[in-house]
Structure formats: structure tokens, C-alpha cells
Amino acid sequence: MRLLLFIFSQLIISPTLLSQSFTSGLDSPIIPLTSNYNENIEWENVFTDGSAGKVNSGLVDSEGNIALIFMPYNESRIHKINGNTGERIWTKTVNNTVGFGITEITDSNRIDYILSGGISNTQERWIARLNGDDGTIIWSKTYNYNGNRYEFDGIKKTIIGSDGYIYGAGFVGADEKGTIFIVYGGHAIIMKIDPNDGNEIWTHLNESTEYAVALVESNDGSLFYGSTEYDEDLSLTKLDKNGSEFWTRELINTTDIIPYDLNLSIHNSLYFGGHRSRNTVGESFDYSVIKMDLEAKINWIKHYANPRGYSLNYIRNELYCLKSDSIGIYLFGGTGDENDNYSKENPPFTSSDIWNGWVLITDWDGNILRSDVFSHIESGEKYGVMTATEYGSITDNGYVIFNDTDAYGDTEVGVMKIRLPETLTNESEDFQVMKYTLSQNYPNPFNPSTQIQYTLSEATQVTLEVFDSIGQKVIELVNGQQSVGYHTTTFDASRFSSGVYFYKLTTPSFTETKKMLLIK
């Protein structure tokens, strides 16, 4: 019994649980204990001329300038902005299009931009290349797909492959047009495009899923894309650069997640992000992140919510963009409520029914490093950026966020440049990797097996043990010398009965215990 009491004391005093998040229940969202408000803003600007429109994507290019694409009715507008001052360099409007994505491409010592989305009333797939110096169109291409007038196509995101070609992810034959939000009823597609003239090299079509949300390229040149299908689990697909499919694999227990972005970290882990719905009176949502390896093996799924301290039953936390660097994972989105029966105040934050930008930074294991909320009603003599963040891009010492702002009553474009505090920027890649952590097992609850992941800050002697609910050791999973870095162990509980179990990681300088639930 002394052992059981020791286990619970470890759970209670864990620094991670106290300093980073609070949860209740096995599938409850992680809630930041504190959130910073409008901190470390280098500059912000609101662009109110021209037609109002929703910001769909943005980037910080290799010269430090900013480019973004937004979507007024029946047109795409692109701004290029000076990254140091926030002043606009040029703007470009492309009529009869819906602009979803923007990507940097470098050629002949000039930075250009690749636009993607849909074109014409039937919304065919569309990609264009803009001259980065002045915004003139170098080429613009439409890619038709056989379908009726109620079926619509689009390219949501593009990347530039290591071979210099453009690769785009999107859909054909969907049931809705004119929106950046996820649409269904069609088929996921990946395209390979010649960057010189926009000609199509090949198109991969996946009939087992409906929307290719985003794609990345791994170090060996393979392509991976995350996709979704209505009321089904999400999936991951692996291709080669000739468009040949290796596999499509379902990601179990992800049906409730609406995906929006996929990122490959410097450690070759995939992070698939979006938001999941919860069955509450206020139709609330949580940020959701899936971490997996390049074989679609899930390490964990985590959800985050409520940076301003309002009711979990009403607040919608919607994640639209996920990035990573040597510090960790950056989650960009918004938080607010849309229920007429709920409105609360919690200073210094704006009221619950005003959407705010929310940027959450976690380490590689999903532990919260920093939570920031942004919403400026005014800045000096002009209106500030007052609404939810739709997208974000990382800079050398911080990030830029792109917003739909309510300035002057419009849904216009707001941009903020944020500087990270030195306490975070000084944490190099080695610091993030080289520290002791014990992750929550996944899946949890489980039957019959689950994975346990941990990191070691040095080569050391390690034991990993499992105890039952009365503190008796039932199995020793690891006992030996192990190298620095990430480690994963499988616990096969086929011969054990249902119930609560505890797993304990022990090294000469570190001990931590976590709880898991076996349900048969």
C-alpha cells in the first residue's frame, strides 16, 4: 500500500501537470493555466481599402517580407507587406477566383508566389504564379475535371518539392464552393505542376477519401498528405513523386476532428492539426493535434481549449494552421463563442463573444510552453487587430499572425508581428529534445495494447514498470541502458483484466508515473 500512495503522490506533484495544463477526464481538453494578452507585439496593421474578405493563408518569405491571400466575394486579393514596418508593398486582385493558399518559390534570384484555389462559377482547380517584385501574373492555369454543375473543385495548399516542382493538395467533385472550410462529397487529389508554365505533370486521385487537406515531403523525397471523409476517421496517404500510392491508412479515433494543416517536424514526426467538436449546449470546439510517425502510427492525440477562462460548454477554439521549428509546435487559430445565451467578462480579455486570436506553443510531446491571446480594439490613432487569427507563419525570433479584423465594421485584413521572449527563443533544438519526459500512453483507454513514449536527456539506466490499482507490479517493460532521445515501448495487456494501471519511468535522476485505463 505504501507503493500505491507513492504513485499517487507522483501524479499530484508532477511539475508538468501543475505548470502547463489542467485536465479532468480521459478525453478532456488541456487548458492553459495562464495566457498572455497582447504581449510582445512588434507592430500591427489593418488594411481596410477594397473589398472585405476572409484571410485564408499567409507566409513570411526568405527575405523576411510577408505575403497573404484573402477572399472577398468572387475574387482573390494578395498583399505583399514589408516585414520590418508592416507597410504594404503592393496588392493584386485576381477576379472570378477563390484564393485558398500561397507559397513562396525562388527562381533567378527573385522570390515569386504560387497561388492556389478555384476559378469560375463552376470552381475548377486553379494555380497561378505571381512575380514577387510587383505582383504581375506570370502564368495562370485552370485544371478541369469532368463533373456536373453542382460539383466543385479546388487546390487548398501547395508546396515546392525538393525537385523544384509544385505539388498541390485539394479536392474534386465536392458539394460546396466558395469556402475555405472543409467540404465533402468529392475525392482527394494531389497534383504535380511545372513551375515554369503551370502545366500539369500528373494528378493522383484517391476515391477512398474526400479532401486532401495538406501535404509535406519527407527527407527521402516521399510525399505525405492528410485527408478527411465525412463522418469517418481521418487518413494519411504516402506517395512517390511519380504519383504512385504506397498506402492510405486510417487514423483511428479521429472522426470528430475537422483537419486543416499537416506539418513535418525536424525530427521526422508528423503533426496533423485541426479542431474537434464536443457535444455541448454551446457547440464548443477544441484545438486538436495528432502526432504520428511516417508509417501513420499514432503517438498521441491531444486537445486544447479555453485560454481566457470561460465556460467549456460554449467556447469554440478553432485551429487552422500548424507550424514547427526548433522550439516546438505552433498552433494558430481563434477562440470565441457564438451562442446568444452566453456572454461573460474576464478582464483583461475581451468578452467571451468577441473572437480573439489564440497562439499556443507546445513542445514535441504536446506540453504547453506558452499561450498567447491577441485582440486590440485600437492602436494609437487607428483601429487595431480585433478578431480571430486564421493563419500564422514563423519568423527567426517569433511569428506573424493573419486575421479577419472587425475594424471599421468590415471583415478586413489584420496582421501582427510577434516577438518571442528570450526565455523561449534561447531554447534550442537540443534543449527541446534533450530533456526527460514521460508521455501519456496512446491510445488511452486501450484494448489490448498501448504505446508509451519517453525521452531521455542522456544515455542512462532505465526501468519502465507497470503497476495495478493496488500498487503491485504486474510487468517490467524496460530494464537496461538506453541512449539519449526518444523511445517508444508497447504494453500488451492481453493477459490482464480491465481496470486502472500505472506506469512508472525511473532513471538515476528522474522519476515519473502516469495512469492508464484498460477496457475489455
C-alpha positions, 0 to 999 in steps of 0.5 A: 500500500505504501507503493500505491500512495507513492504513485499517487503522490507522483501524479499530484506533484508532477511539475508538468501537470501543475505548470502547463495544463489542467485536465479532468477526464480521459478525453478532456481538453488541456487548458492553459493555466495562464495566457498572455494578452497582447504581449510582445507585439512588434507592430500591427496593421489593418488594411481596410481599402477594397473589398472585405474578405476572409484571410485564408493563408499567409507566409513570411518569405526568405527575405523576411517580407510577408505575403497573404491571400484573402477572399472577398466575394468572387475574387482573390486579393494578395498583399505583399507587406514589408516585414520590418514596418508592416507597410504594404508593398503592393496588392493584386486582385485576381477576379472570378477566383477563390484564393485558398493558399500561397507559397513562396518559390525562388527562381533567378534570384527573385522570390515569386508566389504560387497561388492556389484555389478555384476559378469560375462559377463552376470552381475548377482547380486553379494555380497561378504564379505571381512575380514577387517584385510587383505582383504581375501574373506570370502564368495562370492555369485552370485544371478541369475535371469532368463533373456536373454543375453542382460539383466543385473543385479546388487546390487548398495548399501547395508546396515546392518539392525538393525537385523544384516542382509544385505539388498541390493538395485539394479536392474534386467533385465536392458539394460546396464552393466558395469556402475555405472550410472543409467540404465533402462529397468529392475525392482527394487529389494531389497534383504535380505542376511545372513551375515554369508554365503551370502545366500539369505533370500528373494528378493522383486521385484517391476515391477512398477519401474526400479532401486532401487537406495538406501535404509535406515531403519527407527527407527521402523525397516521399510525399505525405498528405492528410485527408478527411471523409465525412463522418469517418476517421481521418487518413494519411496517404504516402506517395512517390513523386511519380504519383504512385500510392504506397498506402492510405491508412486510417487514423483511428479515433479521429472522426470528430476532428475537422483537419486543416494543416499537416506539418513535418517536424525536424525530427521526422514526426508528423503533426496533423492539426485541426479542431474537434467538436464536443457535444455541448449546449454551446457547440464548443470546439477544441484545438486538436493535434495528432502526432504520428510517425511516417508509417501513420502510427499514432503517438498521441492525440491531444486537445486544447481549449479555453485560454481566457477562462470561460465556460467549456460548454460554449467556447469554440477554439478553432485551429487552422494552421500548424507550424514547427521549428526548433522550439516546438509546435505552433498552433494558430487559430481563434477562440470565441463563442457564438451562442446568444445565451452566453456572454461573460467578462474576464478582464483583461480579455475581451468578452467571451463573444468577441473572437480573439486570436489564440497562439499556443506553443507546445513542445514535441510531446504536446506540453504547453510552453506558452499561450498567447491571446491577441485582440486590440480594439485600437492602436494609437490613432487607428483601429487595431487587430480585433478578431480571430487569427486564421493563419500564422507563419514563423519568423527567426525570433517569433511569428506573424499572425493573419486575421479577419479584423472587425475594424471599421465594421468590415471583415478586413485584413489584420496582421501582427508581428510577434516577438518571442521572449528570450526565455523561449527563443534561447531554447534550442533544438537540443534543449527541446529534445534533450530533456526527460519526459514521460508521455501519456500512453496512446491510445488511452483507454486501450484494448489490448495494447498501448504505446508509451513514449519517453525521452531521455536527456542522456544515455542512462539506466532505465526501468519502465514498470507497470503497476495495478490499482493496488500498487503491485507490479504486474510487468517490467517493460524496460530494464537496461541502458538506453541512449539519449532521445526518444523511445517508444515501448508497447504494453500488451495487456492481453493477459490482464483484466480491465481496470486502472494501471500505472506506469512508472519511468525511473532513471538515476535522476528522474522519476515519473508515473502516469495512469492508464485505463484498460477496457475489455 
